[in-house]
Amino acid sequence: MNFDEIIPRAGTGSLKYDFGPERLGRDDLLPMWVADMDFAVPDCVREALLRTVDHRIYGYTETKEDYARSVIGWIERRSGYTFPKEALVKTPGVVFAIGMAVQAFTDPGDVVLIQNPVYYPFREVIEDNGRRAVSSDLVLKENHYEIDFEDLERVIREQKVRLMLLCSPHNPVGRVWERWELERIAELAERYDFLVVSDEIHSDFIADGHTHTIFASLSEQVAERTITCTAPTKTFNLAGLQISNIFITDRTLRRLFIKRLDAAGYSQANTFGVFACKAAYDEGEAWYREMWRYVQDNQAYFREFVARELPQLRVVRSEGTYLLWVDFRALGLSEKELQRLLTDGAHLWLDSGAIFGSCGRGFQRFNVACPRSILRQALEQLKEAVQGLSPAADR
Ligand SMILES: Cc1ncc(COP(=O)(O)O)c(C=O)c1O
């Protein structure tokens, strides 16, 4: 396992590396945006894929109990919670599953609750399905984000929320929700009778000293109003294989969800995704532990570099995910000036905070799941650009 290895990705059809010209009209930016990693997958995954390739027939593939056992076993080893195997439904992605849940459990015009700044496809998928996305924004306090429960309850009550999309852990702000916070959300869900889609795709990335609580694990009643989204794709860098595992404990909800999948014409999962997922969960644990140590060290490196060289920036405290959320507001730049600084000045391709909701303005999201030398280069480029900034009066 050599996470320092640089594997060139340009020219591989990589969304992260190859689409600067189409998306930004330029090809000179070091990409640290979309959430996949620049690491090779574990050998067990590669070998499983090679076995599948070598078979030479790629027909429809279905899973049996051993697949469910692998997925459930992985989650159980991480969290101590055991999902019932009949609750498992495979989908080709978590965002796809969220779209299906929105269609299955709400009607056009209904309100779906989000917590900005949040992974922007949440809003898109709600609105593309003709529903209304309403946010109770998270609040930045002492360099970490909190839920304003008074505001959350007000929004739920006034807007008649039908469904909540919970991002747990939260992308991009890196919160790992504490049990008491999840319990308060669960109480609100019970009191105001709405369902919760808990997107737990980042739950294998929990910083030392924090604990991920599976929302559905809070109680049987909570599980019955929860759709839990999991996937091996972030953890093992398999996003292109399009496989995710959704748990819906309540039989009626599960039936409604599967009906939407049927209506969308989705039946069997991608063959390669299924075998890669099983191999990763059965045999990938040692790789996972090393990868996550490496990424946490990257995060520490990033924080120390910024504290030392770029004290105008503030890295929001991260409790989970391999993303970092960085506050550029002290530079006093407009959104346009900030973009110019990052592209023309630093030659970086980041995710601009504003796309996660208007409260994300002035922030940028960095993906630090890359070899340290790439991270170092990105930070040096950023330092040079920020140090070259002219005083505000000249801009
Ligand atoms: C919170 C969250 N959900 C879902 C996804 C994407 O999942 P998928 O590729 O399975 O749709 C991401 C990817 O960055 C994410 O951060």
The ligand as an SDF file (V2000), in Angstrom:
LIG
                    3D

 16 16  0  0  0  0  0  0  0  0999 V2000
  -22.9900   13.2110    0.9750 C   0  0  0  0  0  0  0  0  0  0  0  0
  -22.8180   12.5160   -0.3380 C   0  0  0  0  0  0  0  0  0  0  0  0
  -23.8070   11.7380   -0.8170 N   0  0  0  0  0  0  0  0  0  0  0  0
  -23.6900   11.1130   -2.0030 C   0  0  0  0  0  0  0  0  0  0  0  0
  -22.5550   11.2520   -2.7810 C   0  0  0  0  0  0  0  0  0  0  0  0
  -22.4840   10.6040   -4.1160 C   0  0  0  0  0  0  0  0  0  0  0  0
  -22.8770    9.2940   -4.0530 O   0  0  0  0  0  0  0  0  0  0  0  0
  -23.1590    8.4930   -5.3920 P   0  0  0  0  0  0  0  0  0  0  0  0
  -21.9630    8.6520   -6.2680 O   0  0  0  0  0  0  0  0  0  0  0  0
  -23.3240    7.0970   -4.8770 O   0  0  0  0  0  0  0  0  0  0  0  0
  -24.4030    9.0540   -5.9710 O   0  0  0  0  0  0  0  0  0  0  0  0
  -21.5190   12.0570   -2.3310 C   0  0  0  0  0  0  0  0  0  0  0  0
  -20.3250   12.2540   -3.1610 C   0  0  0  0  0  0  0  0  0  0  0  0
  -19.5400   13.1420   -2.9670 O   0  0  0  0  0  0  0  0  0  0  0  0
  -21.6480   12.6990   -1.0840 C   0  0  0  0  0  0  0  0  0  0  0  0
  -20.6860   13.4850   -0.6070 O   0  0  0  0  0  0  0  0  0  0  0  0
  1  2  1  0
  2  3  1  0
  2 15  2  0
  3  4  2  0
  4  5  1  0
  5  6  1  0
  5 12  2  0
  6  7  1  0
  7  8  1  0
  8  9  2  0
  8 10  1  0
  8 11  1  0
 12 13  1  0
 12 15  1  0
 13 14  2  0
 15 16  1  0
M  END
$$$$
